Amino acid sequence: MTYFSVSLSEARTLPRTFNTSGSKFATSVTQRPSAHLTLRDNSAQGSPSYPTPQPDLHQSCRHPVRSWANQSFGAHLHNMTLANGRLRVPQDGRYYLYSQVYFRYPSLSEGDQPTASHQLVQCVYKKTSYLRPIQLLKGVGTKCWAPDAEYALHSVYQGGLFELRAGDELFVSVSSPTMVHAEDSSSYFGAFRLDL
């Protein structure tokens, strides 16, 4: 394999360095930990995307999202790891965390009664050595849908700056897993370390 035949997926895993001094004899700095993940649609695989509710999470959002991936255009995973929907922090520091989940009004089966409103909740948690995960962010939206609406989508976005430790694991959970809409540009989750 020549240097020029490196595939896109292989290129994503190569270490990144940047010239920070402006001179041609610059020292290089390894890229800071960062991730931008998009929600993958697992409905075609026949397996449930969301396990049974996790009892140690807040009652309004007990369904962890496990289907994040870095396979779509723009998604990446640099100097961080992802396992079972959890993003692992590699080094201490201040991190900006963000998440957005799109919820879609479910199609009604014949005989079902339309529900006028839904409370849509999205939470971001940190799992540490403590027994229970720690809730870092919570976004709530109440949406009233007309059952015959052509565009029945509603997003919940949140973000914030947090002091994290190496080994912390970050994950997103939701209130209504059957209403989550998996689309690369609509449902995403990420973090990046800042030098502050």
C-alpha positions as CSV (number, residue, x, y, z in Angstrom):
1,M,0.0,0.0,0.0
2,T,1.4,3.4,-0.9
3,Y,1.1,6.5,1.1
4,F,-1.5,7.9,-1.3
5,S,-3.8,4.8,-1.1
6,V,-4.7,5.3,2.6
7,S,-8.5,4.9,2.9
8,L,-10.7,7.5,4.6
9,S,-11.4,5.2,7.6
10,E,-7.6,4.6,8.0
11,A,-6.9,8.3,7.7
12,R,-9.3,9.0,10.6
13,T,-7.3,6.8,13.0
14,L,-3.9,8.4,12.1
15,P,-2.4,10.6,14.8
16,R,-2.8,14.3,14.0
17,T,-0.1,16.9,14.6
18,F,-0.2,20.7,14.0
19,N,2.4,23.3,13.5
20,T,1.8,25.8,16.3
21,S,4.8,28.1,16.0
22,G,4.4,29.4,12.5
23,S,8.0,28.5,11.5
24,K,9.1,25.8,9.1
25,F,11.0,24.1,11.9
26,A,8.0,24.0,14.1
27,T,7.3,21.6,16.9
28,S,4.2,19.6,16.5
29,V,1.4,19.1,19.0
30,T,-0.8,16.1,19.1
31,Q,-4.5,16.8,18.6
32,R,-6.5,17.2,21.8
33,P,-9.2,14.6,22.6
34,S,-12.4,15.2,20.7
35,A,-15.4,13.3,19.3
36,H,-18.4,14.0,17.2
37,L,-20.7,11.0,17.0
38,T,-24.0,10.5,15.1
39,L,-26.9,8.3,15.9
40,R,-27.0,5.1,13.9
41,D,-30.4,3.5,13.0
42,N,-30.4,-0.1,14.2
43,S,-34.1,-0.8,13.5
44,A,-33.3,-2.8,10.4
45,Q,-31.1,-5.2,12.4
46,G,-34.1,-6.6,14.4
47,S,-32.5,-6.0,17.8
48,P,-33.7,-3.4,20.3
49,S,-31.7,-0.2,20.1
50,Y,-32.6,0.6,23.7
51,P,-32.3,-2.0,26.6
52,T,-34.6,-2.1,29.5
53,P,-34.7,1.2,31.5
54,Q,-31.7,1.7,33.7
55,P,-33.0,2.2,37.3
56,D,-30.0,4.2,38.6
57,L,-30.8,7.1,36.2
58,H,-33.3,9.9,36.8
59,Q,-36.9,8.7,36.2
60,S,-37.5,11.1,33.4
61,C,-34.7,9.7,31.1
62,R,-33.8,6.1,31.9
63,H,-33.0,4.8,28.4
64,P,-29.3,5.1,27.5
65,V,-28.5,5.6,23.8
66,R,-26.1,2.9,22.7
67,S,-26.0,3.4,19.0
68,W,-23.6,6.3,18.5
69,A,-21.1,5.9,15.7
70,N,-18.3,7.8,13.9
71,Q,-18.9,6.4,10.5
72,S,-20.8,9.3,8.8
73,F,-19.3,12.3,7.1
74,G,-18.1,14.8,9.6
75,A,-18.1,12.4,12.6
76,H,-14.8,11.6,14.2
77,L,-13.2,10.1,17.3
78,H,-9.7,11.4,18.1
79,N,-7.8,10.3,21.2
80,M,-11.0,9.1,22.8
81,T,-12.7,5.7,22.9
82,L,-16.3,4.6,22.4
83,A,-17.8,1.4,23.8
84,N,-21.5,0.5,24.3
85,G,-22.6,4.1,23.8
86,R,-20.2,5.5,26.3
87,L,-17.5,8.0,25.4
88,R,-14.4,7.5,27.6
89,V,-12.3,10.6,28.7
90,P,-8.5,9.9,28.2
91,Q,-7.1,12.8,30.2
92,D,-8.0,15.2,32.9
93,G,-9.2,18.6,31.8
94,R,-12.1,20.9,31.0
95,Y,-14.3,19.5,28.3
96,Y,-17.2,21.0,26.3
97,L,-19.9,18.4,26.1
98,Y,-22.9,18.7,23.7
99,S,-25.8,16.6,22.5
100,Q,-28.8,16.9,20.3
101,V,-31.5,14.3,19.9
102,Y,-34.4,14.6,17.4
103,F,-37.7,13.1,18.4
104,R,-40.3,12.1,15.8
105,Y,-44.0,11.7,16.5
106,P,-44.8,8.0,16.2
107,S,-47.0,6.8,13.4
108,L,-50.3,5.6,14.9
109,S,-51.6,2.1,14.3
110,E,-55.2,1.7,13.4
111,G,-57.3,2.0,16.5
112,D,-54.7,4.0,18.5
113,Q,-55.8,7.2,20.1
114,P,-53.6,10.3,19.3
115,T,-51.7,11.7,22.3
116,A,-51.9,15.5,22.4
117,S,-48.5,16.1,24.0
118,H,-45.3,14.4,25.0
119,Q,-42.6,15.5,27.4
120,L,-39.2,14.9,25.7
121,V,-36.2,14.6,27.9
122,Q,-32.5,14.2,27.1
123,C,-29.8,13.8,29.7
124,V,-26.0,13.6,29.6
125,Y,-24.4,11.6,32.4
126,K,-20.9,11.0,33.7
127,K,-20.1,7.5,35.0
128,T,-17.2,7.6,37.5
129,S,-16.1,5.3,40.3
130,Y,-19.2,6.3,42.2
131,L,-22.0,3.8,42.3
132,R,-24.6,6.0,40.5
133,P,-24.0,8.0,37.3
134,I,-23.9,11.7,37.8
135,Q,-26.3,13.8,35.7
136,L,-24.4,16.7,34.0
137,L,-27.1,18.1,31.7
138,K,-30.8,17.8,31.3
139,G,-32.9,19.2,28.4
140,V,-36.7,19.1,28.5
141,G,-39.2,20.0,25.8
142,T,-43.0,19.5,25.8
143,K,-44.3,19.1,22.3
144,C,-48.0,19.1,21.2
145,W,-48.3,17.4,17.9
146,A,-51.2,17.1,15.6
147,P,-51.4,13.5,14.6
148,D,-51.7,14.4,10.9
149,A,-48.7,16.8,10.9
150,E,-46.4,16.4,7.9
151,Y,-43.3,17.4,9.9
152,A,-43.6,16.0,13.4
153,L,-40.0,16.5,14.6
154,H,-38.7,18.3,17.7
155,S,-35.1,18.6,18.9
156,V,-33.6,18.9,22.3
157,Y,-30.1,20.5,22.3
158,Q,-27.8,21.1,25.3
159,G,-24.1,21.8,25.9
160,G,-21.8,22.8,28.8
161,L,-18.3,23.0,30.1
162,F,-17.2,20.5,32.7
163,E,-14.1,19.5,34.6
164,L,-13.6,15.8,33.8
165,R,-11.1,13.1,35.0
166,A,-9.3,10.5,32.9
167,G,-11.5,7.3,32.9
168,D,-14.8,9.2,33.2
169,E,-17.4,7.8,30.8
170,L,-20.0,10.1,29.2
171,F,-23.4,8.9,27.8
172,V,-26.8,10.2,26.7
173,S,-30.1,8.9,27.9
174,V,-33.7,9.8,26.7
175,S,-37.2,9.6,28.0
176,S,-38.9,8.2,24.8
177,P,-36.7,5.8,22.9
178,T,-39.3,4.8,20.4
179,M,-39.6,8.5,19.3
180,V,-35.9,9.1,18.7
181,H,-35.1,9.9,15.1
182,A,-31.7,8.6,13.9
183,E,-30.2,10.9,11.3
184,D,-26.6,12.0,11.0
185,S,-27.3,15.7,10.9
186,S,-30.1,15.7,13.5
187,S,-29.1,13.4,16.4
188,Y,-25.5,13.7,17.6
189,F,-23.3,13.7,20.7
190,G,-19.7,15.0,21.2
191,A,-17.0,16.4,23.5
192,F,-13.7,18.2,23.1
193,R,-11.0,19.2,25.6
194,L,-10.2,22.9,26.0
195,D,-6.8,24.3,27.1
196,L,-8.0,26.7,29.8
